[in-house]
Amino acid sequence: MTGSEEEAKLGARRLARCLQKLGFKVRFSAFRVVNVLAVCSMPFAVHLVDFTKNNRPIASYEPELHPAATYRIKNLKATVQVFSTGSLTVTGPNVQSVASAVEHIYPLLYECQKPRCK
């Protein structure tokens, strides 16, 4: 679902209604947002090995398993996947924590940007 919480709630109500029409006993109650996923791009590429070395206990990078470095922010309960292209995937419990996670990680990524090639 993309959009606001209200749009997510409306989409969930529509899905519940479709399931009712198919014959399932569905009741729509106690709606709440559990996870928020955001994707953004930095205006520069990131050197993942340097990023991981600089943020060793929090960041992990296993190129054999996944092409992104994982950066977990415990106090915000957010996880940031950093790709070498500068693309970020941020997961958190609400919109505020996701926005704070991007603001928190930007200076760390800026330090590890790749030089521009011409």
C-alpha positions in Angstrom: 0.0 0.0 0.0 1.3 3.4 -0.8 0.0 6.6 0.6 -1.2 7.8 4.0 -2.6 5.9 6.9 -6.2 6.9 5.8 -5.5 5.4 2.3 -4.1 2.2 3.9 -7.2 1.9 6.1 -9.5 2.4 3.1 -7.6 -0.2 1.1 -7.8 -2.7 4.0 -11.6 -2.1 4.2 -11.9 -2.8 0.5 -9.9 -6.0 0.8 -12.1 -7.1 3.7 -15.2 -6.4 1.6 -13.9 -8.5 -1.3 -13.2 -11.4 1.1 -16.8 -11.0 2.4 -18.2 -11.3 -1.1 -16.2 -14.5 -1.6 -17.9 -16.0 1.4 -15.4 -15.6 4.2 -16.5 -14.4 7.6 -14.5 -11.2 7.9 -14.9 -8.3 10.4 -12.9 -5.1 10.1 -12.0 -3.8 13.5 -8.9 -2.5 15.4 -7.0 -1.3 12.4 -3.5 -0.1 13.1 -0.3 0.5 11.1 2.4 -1.9 12.2 5.2 -1.2 9.7 6.2 1.6 7.4 8.5 1.1 4.4 10.2 4.0 2.6 12.6 4.0 -0.3 14.8 7.0 -1.2 18.0 7.7 -3.1 21.0 9.7 -2.1 22.5 12.1 -4.7 25.8 10.0 -4.5 27.0 6.5 -4.5 28.2 4.9 -1.3 31.4 2.8 -0.6 29.8 0.1 1.5 33.0 -1.4 2.9 34.1 2.0 4.3 30.6 2.6 5.6 30.5 -0.7 7.4 34.1 -0.3 8.9 33.2 3.2 10.2 29.9 1.9 11.8 31.1 -1.6 12.8 28.8 -2.6 15.7 25.6 -1.3 14.1 26.2 -1.8 10.4 26.7 -5.2 8.8 27.7 -6.0 5.2 27.8 -9.6 3.8 28.2 -9.2 0.0 27.9 -13.0 -0.5 24.4 -13.0 1.1 22.9 -9.6 0.2 24.0 -6.6 -2.0 23.2 -4.1 0.7 24.6 -3.1 4.1 22.2 -3.3 7.0 22.2 -0.5 9.6 19.9 -1.0 12.6 18.9 1.9 14.8 17.7 0.4 18.1 16.3 3.6 19.7 14.1 4.3 16.6 13.3 0.6 16.0 14.3 1.3 12.3 16.4 -0.7 9.8 18.1 0.9 6.9 19.3 -1.1 3.9 22.0 0.8 2.1 22.9 -0.1 -1.5 26.1 1.0 -3.3 24.1 3.1 -5.7 23.0 5.3 -2.8 19.5 3.8 -2.7 18.0 3.3 0.7 15.2 1.1 2.0 14.0 2.1 5.4 11.6 0.1 7.6 10.2 1.3 10.9 7.1 1.3 13.1 5.9 4.7 12.0 6.5 7.6 9.6 8.3 9.7 12.2 10.9 7.0 13.0 11.5 6.4 9.3 12.1 10.1 8.7 14.4 10.3 11.8 16.4 7.3 10.5 17.0 9.0 7.2 18.1 12.2 8.9 20.4 10.1 11.3 22.1 8.1 8.5 22.7 10.9 5.9 25.8 12.3 7.5 27.3 8.8 8.0 26.7 8.1 4.3 28.1 11.4 3.2 31.4 10.5 4.8 31.6 7.3 2.7 30.5 8.6 -0.7 32.3 7.4 -3.8 34.1 9.9 -5.9 32.3 11.0 -9.0 33.5 9.4 -12.3 33.5 11.4 -15.5 
